[in-house]
Amino acid sequence: MEAIPSLGEVHVGEISWQVARGRWASIAAEFGMLTGPEVDDIVGQRSPPAGCLAAKRQILGVVTRAGRVLYPGFQFDPISGLVRPMIARVAVIGLAGGWRDRHLLQWFCSPNGYLGGDRPVDVLDDPERLIFAAHSDLDLVW
């Protein structure tokens, strides 16, 4: 009979990293994680560069372990190339609550009880529901 590993043998940090890597891969596969030049191509010359948009909290820019900044593809309307305005509204709420872009990315892509199990990314075109969920989750101070 195999012994159950003791707490000292379980590498919680390694497990957490593997879970985070799996989530990141899932988000990248579904929506794409774009580089700054790719974002600039999408939004065109009518818009500030990706880094400026992220600095102004108009889009999320997530730093990778390698130090690169990538931008989740769901932030851009696939037809017009415009930045979805709800990203900035949620980002401002998150910033006020102390959330980082990495955490907001996870929030956008996780099932949400305030949305009846829908993910915030799936209700970007429903501002009332999205903002209600954002305030309900992101304003929380523990």
URZI-V541117 format. One record per backbone hydrogen bond with DSSP energy under -1.0 kcal/mol. NH is the residue of the N-H (numbers start at 1). CO is the residue of the C=O. Records with the same first field share a line. If there is no record, write none. Layout:
BEGIN
NH->CO  CO
END
This chain:
BEGIN
9->6
12->10
15->11
16->12
17->13
18->14
19->15
20->16
21->17
22->18
23->19
24->20
25->21
26->22
27->23
28->24
29->25
30->26
31->27
32->28
34->71
39->35
40->36
41->37
42->38
43->39
44->40
47->44
53->49
54->50
55->51
56->52
57->54
58->53
62->70
64->68
67->64
70->62
71->34
73->32
75->72
76->73
77->82
81->77
84->75
87->84
89->85
90->86
91->87
92->88
93->89
94->90
95->91
96->92
97->93
98->95
99->94
104->100
105->101
106->102
107->103
108->104
109->105
110->107
112->118
115->112
116->113
117->112
118->115
121->108
122->119
123->120
126->123
130->126
131->127
132->128
133->129
134->130
135->131
136->132
137->133
138->134
139->135
END
